[in-house]
């Protein structure tokens, strides 16, 4: 039987924050993949190496974790006063689907840098030396992200001394601003979709837990660590090696998704793994991070552990960090209470790889909480560029 040869597609493999992904310019994709649909999804799954029953991604660019099973498309922006449109696909590891329901905050960093690398930003807006302000339209969630990308000799400066817990080597700092990150769209309708800062979340067959459910950065369900039998100091191995506990987290996530109005039936959650996130929190405690670094209770305001695509994240998703910072800024949420309560515009939290600081400006307007922006620093770097190859009949 005749076999179609492989085709090659221009692509760039990038780290952004604590994630990695394969970046494409929309114009470089095969014609039938330049529009949303089955062909694009199949292409991205084959690029990453999914679905993979071995959960290893040996035959693809993925790294068999939620942090490394990602594809990104950038194009010149269709929106006024923006430079680029940024579309993000979270590729399932062991199932045949791509989740387009949310953003990746970590790869938002790389999106700003890639936009310059790929010639998608007007050269007149790029300084010879200094900071280039890249105005990104996040197409998945219809929000604006501003990336402050350092430039040296007209090119993105990638090397530097900025250290980010969860990333082995230092790099240049990129400051991200997530503008109006709360969900005012048709799905949630407000930053707190249930109308409450804290709810009693009933999880069938599991129990009832206090929960803060927020749509800011990414829809997130926060529960207290002690309410579900944890300390908040756990590392990946303590969670990801326990299928029964992972199943319980998924039940909590599904119950939260239903209460937030993100899904109508529990069955829908299987095709919406990327959102909402489920996270558990606790007041500050000392612990040893996955790198061996000792984190003292006095260094952080609270501890947060979050799951992504069914597994505990090795550090923290950037979008979930926005949710953490926003919830911490609203007095009375579980996140705010774990951080000591009261008004605040920034929070430093402990995660499995270390600590992260995120700022958020929240205000009560006409009885509704709103957030104008959330700010954090990440870094990004090109790891490889050229072409990615896939069998011609794979999409």
Beta strands, then each sheet from edge to edge (+ up, - down):
strand 1: 6-16
strand 2: 19-25
strand 3: 70-76
strand 4: 84-91
strand 5: 98-99
strand 6: 129-138
strand 7: 143-152
strand 8: 155-156
strand 9: 174-179
strand 10: 199-203
strand 11: 207-215
strand 12: 219-224
strand 13: 277-283
strand 14: 287-288
strand 15: 294-295
strand 16: 302-308
strand 17: 311-312
strand 18: 346-351
strand 19: 354-365
strand 20: 368-378
strand 21: 380-391
sheet 1: 5+ 4- 3+ 2+ 1- 21+
sheet 2: 5+ 4- 6- 7+ 8-
sheet 3: 5+ 4- 6- 7+ 9- 20+ 19- 18+ 16+ 13- 12- 11+ 10-
sheet 4: 5+ 4- 6- 7+ 9- 20+ 19- 18+ 16+ 17-
sheet 5: 14+ 15-
end
